[in-house]
Amino acid sequence: MRNTLLFAIVEEGKSDALMQVAKKAGSTGGTILTGRGTASSSLLCILGLGDSHKEILMTVVSDAVKDAVFKAICNDHHVHGVLAAVSASWDGETSPPPKAAEWDLVNVICTSGYADDIMTAARKAGASGGTIVNGRGTAKADDIAFYGSTLVPEKELLMMFVKREQTEKILASIAQLSCMQKSGSGIAFTFAVQEFIKLGR
């Protein structure tokens, strides 16, 4: 069965209602992550101002209902943010790659505390902004044990929707950062976006 993963990045507190809209259109459910949007300018970023709380709604839908769910979310004018569709796999079958995709979803997983530096470098290379989600690494055999618990590194996931022609330049600028030079310090990967739209505008 061919499927599509829909990403909706919206203001805090809006994703539950948006999930209900998606369910009425044919989605069977989804996952909501919390994060923060990056400041809109370098000055605001330096001052620690301008960041905003965000929610990321992710729902996997079959191709049979994808258009209906995408349209239903687009027509909900109570939210502001972005909506994108990315090819997903289910039972080993993949959807064909999008033709002439205009957007990529650039993802960077890094050590906690470096996502803002990475966003600054990406912005200089053409990115307009991103969303940061907190996480943690998984335990390895050589991780430090402390009172019976394994200490694992805190991580951040930076997600940016960028124009396809900017992707290589942005990835190259990220790779040059000192915080990404050490082995195991981070990884960057991209998804081709099938559809992309700004919500509530």
C-alpha positions in Angstrom: 0.0 0.0 0.0 1.4 3.4 -1.0 1.3 6.1 1.7 2.2 9.7 2.3 3.4 11.3 5.6 1.8 14.6 6.2 3.7 17.2 8.3 1.8 20.2 9.7 3.9 22.6 11.8 1.5 24.9 13.6 1.2 27.1 16.7 1.1 25.5 20.1 -2.3 24.2 21.1 -3.7 23.9 17.5 -2.7 20.4 16.4 -5.3 18.4 18.4 -8.1 20.2 16.6 -6.3 19.9 13.3 -6.0 16.1 13.9 -9.7 15.9 14.2 -10.1 17.7 10.9 -7.7 15.2 9.3 -9.6 12.2 10.8 -12.9 13.5 9.4 -11.2 13.5 6.0 -9.9 10.0 6.3 -6.8 9.9 8.5 -6.7 7.2 11.1 -4.6 9.0 13.6 -1.2 10.7 14.1 1.6 11.8 16.4 2.1 15.3 17.8 5.6 16.5 18.7 6.4 19.8 20.5 9.2 22.1 19.5 10.1 25.7 19.0 10.3 27.8 15.9 13.6 29.6 15.3 13.8 33.4 15.5 13.1 35.3 12.4 16.4 37.2 12.3 19.9 36.8 13.5 19.6 39.8 15.9 16.5 38.2 17.6 18.4 34.9 17.8 21.4 36.5 19.5 19.1 38.3 22.0 17.2 35.0 22.6 13.9 36.6 21.5 11.5 35.7 18.7 11.4 32.0 19.2 7.9 30.5 19.5 6.4 27.3 20.7 5.3 25.0 17.9 3.6 21.6 17.5 4.3 19.2 14.7 1.4 17.0 13.6 2.5 13.9 11.7 0.0 11.5 10.1 0.5 8.7 7.6 -2.3 8.5 5.1 -3.0 6.2 2.2 -2.9 7.6 -1.3 -6.6 6.9 -1.5 -7.4 9.7 1.1 -4.2 11.8 0.8 -5.7 14.6 -1.3 -8.9 14.8 0.8 -6.9 15.0 4.1 -4.4 17.5 2.6 -7.3 19.7 1.3 -9.1 19.5 4.6 -6.1 20.7 6.6 -5.5 23.5 4.0 -9.1 24.7 4.4 -8.8 25.0 8.2 -8.2 28.8 8.4 -7.9 28.7 12.2 -4.2 27.7 12.1 -1.0 29.3 10.8 2.0 27.3 9.8 3.1 25.0 7.0 1.9 21.7 5.6 3.9 19.3 3.6 3.5 15.8 2.1 6.4 13.4 2.0 6.5 9.9 0.4 6.3 7.1 3.0 6.7 3.3 2.9 4.4 0.7 4.3 4.9 -3.1 4.1 8.1 -2.4 2.0 6.4 -0.7 -0.9 7.5 2.8 -1.7 5.7 5.6 -3.6 7.4 6.8 -6.7 9.6 9.9 -6.2 7.9 13.2 -6.7 8.4 14.7 -10.2 10.2 18.0 -10.2 9.9 18.5 -6.5 10.3 22.2 -5.6 10.9 21.7 -1.8 13.1 19.5 0.4 12.7 18.8 4.1 16.2 19.1 5.5 16.6 17.4 8.9 19.7 17.8 11.1 20.1 15.7 14.3 22.8 17.3 16.5 24.0 17.4 20.1 21.8 19.6 22.3 22.6 23.2 22.2 23.9 23.4 18.6 20.7 23.6 16.6 20.6 27.4 16.8 24.2 27.6 15.4 23.2 25.3 12.6 20.1 27.3 11.9 22.2 30.5 11.7 24.5 28.8 9.1 21.6 27.5 7.2 19.9 30.9 7.1 23.1 32.4 5.7 22.9 29.8 2.9 19.3 30.7 2.1 17.0 28.9 4.6 14.3 31.1 6.0 13.7 29.3 9.3 13.1 26.0 11.0 11.6 24.1 13.9 13.7 22.5 16.7 12.5 19.4 18.6 14.3 18.1 21.7 15.3 14.4 22.0 18.0 12.1 23.2 20.4 9.5 21.8 20.0 5.8 22.5 22.2 3.9 24.9 25.4 2.2 23.6 27.6 -0.3 25.3 30.3 2.4 26.1 27.8 5.0 27.5 28.4 6.1 31.1 26.4 4.4 33.8 25.4 6.4 36.8 23.6 4.8 39.8 22.3 2.0 37.6 21.0 4.3 34.9 22.7 4.9 31.5 23.5 8.5 30.7 22.7 9.2 27.1 23.4 12.4 25.2 20.6 15.0 24.7 19.9 15.7 21.1 18.0 18.3 19.0 16.3 17.7 15.7 16.2 20.8 13.4 13.7 20.6 10.5 13.7 23.1 7.7 11.6 23.3 4.5 13.9 24.7 1.8 13.7 25.3 -1.9 15.3 22.4 -3.8 17.9 24.7 -5.5 19.1 25.8 -2.0 19.5 22.3 -0.5 23.0 21.5 -1.5 24.3 24.9 -0.4 22.6 24.6 2.9 23.9 21.1 3.6 27.5 22.2 2.6 27.3 25.1 5.0 26.1 22.9 7.9 28.9 20.3 7.2 31.5 23.1 7.6 30.5 23.8 11.2 32.9 22.7 13.9 30.0 21.2 15.9 29.4 18.8 13.1 33.0 17.7 12.5 33.4 15.2 15.2 32.3 11.6 14.5 28.9 11.0 16.1 28.2 14.7 16.6 25.3 14.9 14.1 23.8 13.8 10.9 21.9 15.7 8.2 19.4 14.1 5.7 16.7 15.2 3.4 13.2 14.2 2.2 11.8 15.2 -1.2 8.5 17.1 -0.5 5.6 16.1 -2.8 3.5 19.1 -1.8 4.1 22.2 0.3 1.8 25.0 1.4 1.6 27.8 4.0 -1.4 27.5 6.2 -3.7 30.4 7.2 -2.2 32.9 4.7 
